[in-house]
């Protein structure tokens, strides 16, 4: 069950145009993922940019639930709160 401040958003396969950053950085360790912006183009890689070249951010922005500052807490029903940022990006980028 979702808390009142949580929302579930499902995107179809493909780019969502979301730019993430780690929620916590401690030395070389980075955990969690927070939305820092939206990008109309870029490359799908471990930098947190989830958007192949030429795609649009329409999916994320149109959801009306994904905002700058939103924290990703689940990917495919797996908790991401303590997961490494790199592992989260692999999970999000995987088809």
N, C-alpha and C positions, 0 to 999 in steps of 0.2 A: 504494500500500500504506500502511495506517495504522500509525503508531507505536504502541507499547504503551499510551501515555497518551492516544491519540486514539480517538474513537469516532464512528461515522456514525449520525446520527439523521435519519429522514425523517418529516415530518409531512404528513398529508393537507391539501388546501386548506382554508383557514379559520384562525381564530385559534388561537394556541398559548399566549397569555397570558404571554409572556416580556417582562421589562423589561430593556433593555440600557443600557450606558453606554460611552463611548469607552474603548479600552485606553490610548491615549496622547493627551495634550493638550499642545500646544505653541503658545502664543499663541492665535490664533484657529483653528488647525488641530486637528482631532480625527480620529484614525484607529482602525481596528479596532472590535470590538464584544465586550463581556464581559457575561455575565448578572449582573444585580444583584438580581433577584427575580422573583416571579411575581404576576400580578394577575388576579383574577376578572373585572374589568371595566375599561373605559377606552375610548380611541379610538385607532384606527390612524392614527398621524401620525409626524412626524419626531422626536419626543421619545424614541423608542425603545420606546414601549408598543405592543406588537403584540397587540391584543386589542379587537375591537369591543365596544361596550356590551352587557353582559349575558352575554358568553361566559365559559367557565371555563378555568382553567389546567390542567385534567385531562390534556390531551395532553402538555404539557411535563413535568409531574410524573410521570405514568404511564410516561414513557419510561425513567425511572430512570438516564438518562445525562446529563440536563441538570441541572446544579447551579449554585447561586450561585458565581460565579468561573469558570465555563466560558467559554472564548473561542471565538467563531465564526471558523472558518478558511476555510470554503468555503460559497458559496451557489450552487446549481446548477452545481457544478464550477468556479466562479470563485473564485480566492484573494481573501480579504478582508483579509489581514494588513496591507497598505499602503493599502487603499481608504479613502476618507473615510467617517466615521461616517454622514453624511447619505446617501451613495450606498448604503451597506450597508442602511440602513433602507428606502430605496426598493426595493432588491432583495428584501428580506425581505417587505415589505408587498405587493409585486406578485403578482397571481394567476398 
